[in-house]
């Protein structure tokens, strides 16, 4: 079933993420929610003022980010603040649950690799 993510922005992100092994939900120093895999950042709500409201920051390869943006610029984007980091910004109002699940699975693998686990 296709459920839009925008109805409950981080709730669905958290639900999907916590269904994956080694993923924990935490709260950053600024009070914003994040997911970590193996202790490394995986995804969280964008808090920099350059990001649009209700945007998710998801760890991804920079080359993949360019493909995401090229294929679906209404869903994926990056700002100057985030462009030097291996992340993509996701407009939660434009992404469906299946795409979010795929993004988080890839992000989890990257976070675990960074943490030195598989």
C-alpha positions as CSV (number, residue, x, y, z in Angstrom):
1,X,0.0,0.0,0.0
2,X,1.3,3.4,-0.9
3,X,1.2,5.7,2.1
4,X,2.4,9.3,1.8
5,X,5.0,10.1,4.3
6,X,3.8,13.7,4.9
7,X,0.9,12.7,7.1
8,X,3.3,11.8,10.0
9,X,6.8,13.0,9.0
10,X,9.2,11.4,11.3
11,X,6.9,8.7,12.8
12,X,6.9,6.7,9.6
13,X,10.7,7.2,9.2
14,X,11.2,6.0,12.7
15,X,8.9,3.0,12.2
16,X,10.6,1.9,9.1
17,X,14.1,2.5,10.5
18,X,13.5,0.6,13.8
19,X,12.3,-2.4,11.8
20,X,15.9,-2.8,10.6
21,X,18.6,-4.5,12.6
22,X,21.1,-2.3,14.5
23,X,19.0,0.9,14.1
24,X,18.2,3.1,17.1
25,X,16.2,6.3,17.3
26,X,17.8,9.1,19.2
27,X,17.4,12.8,19.8
28,X,20.1,15.3,18.8
29,X,21.4,18.0,21.1
30,X,19.0,20.4,19.4
31,X,16.0,18.2,20.1
32,X,15.5,16.9,16.5
33,X,15.0,13.2,15.9
34,X,17.6,11.0,14.2
35,X,18.1,7.4,13.3
36,X,21.5,5.8,13.8
37,X,22.9,2.5,12.7
38,X,25.8,1.1,14.6
39,X,26.1,4.5,16.3
40,X,26.5,6.4,13.0
41,X,24.1,8.9,11.5
42,X,21.6,7.3,9.1
43,X,18.8,9.8,8.8
44,X,17.2,12.7,10.6
45,X,15.0,15.8,10.1
46,X,16.8,18.6,8.4
47,X,17.4,21.4,10.9
48,X,19.5,23.9,8.9
49,X,17.6,27.0,7.8
50,X,18.6,26.3,4.2
51,X,16.4,23.2,4.1
52,X,12.7,23.3,3.4
53,X,10.3,22.4,6.2
54,X,9.6,18.7,6.7
55,X,12.7,17.6,4.9
56,X,14.6,14.5,5.8
57,X,18.4,14.2,5.6
58,X,19.4,10.7,4.5
59,X,23.0,9.4,4.2
60,X,23.8,8.4,0.6
61,X,26.7,8.4,-1.8
62,X,27.2,11.8,-3.5
63,X,27.0,10.1,-6.9
64,X,23.7,8.5,-6.0
65,X,22.4,11.9,-4.7
66,X,23.0,13.4,-8.1
67,X,21.0,10.6,-9.8
68,X,18.2,11.0,-7.3
69,X,18.0,14.8,-7.9
70,X,18.2,14.3,-11.7
71,X,15.4,11.7,-11.7
72,X,13.1,13.3,-9.2
73,X,13.9,16.9,-8.4
74,X,10.5,17.4,-6.9
75,X,11.4,14.9,-4.2
76,X,15.2,15.1,-3.7
77,X,17.5,18.1,-3.4
78,X,20.5,19.5,-1.7
79,X,21.5,22.9,-0.4
80,X,24.9,24.5,-0.1
81,X,25.0,23.6,3.6
82,X,24.6,19.9,2.9
83,X,26.3,19.5,-0.4
84,X,29.8,18.6,1.0
85,X,28.3,15.8,3.0
86,X,27.2,12.3,1.8
87,X,23.5,13.1,2.2
88,X,20.4,13.9,0.2
89,X,17.5,16.0,1.3
90,X,14.1,14.4,0.8
91,X,10.8,16.3,0.7
92,X,8.6,14.1,2.9
93,X,5.5,15.4,1.2
94,X,6.8,13.9,-2.1
95,X,8.2,10.5,-1.2
96,X,6.1,7.4,-0.7
97,X,6.7,4.6,1.8
98,X,8.4,2.2,-0.6
99,X,10.9,4.7,-1.8
100,X,11.6,5.8,1.8
101,X,12.1,2.2,2.9
102,X,14.7,1.7,0.1
103,X,16.5,5.0,1.0
104,X,16.7,4.0,4.6
105,X,18.0,0.5,3.8
106,X,20.9,2.0,1.7
107,X,21.5,4.6,4.4
108,X,21.7,1.9,7.0
109,X,24.3,0.0,5.1
110,X,26.4,3.1,4.7
111,X,26.1,4.0,8.4
112,X,27.1,0.4,9.4
113,X,30.1,0.5,7.1
114,X,31.2,3.8,8.6
115,X,30.7,2.3,12.1
116,X,32.9,-0.6,11.0
117,X,30.1,-3.2,11.1
118,X,28.2,-5.2,8.5
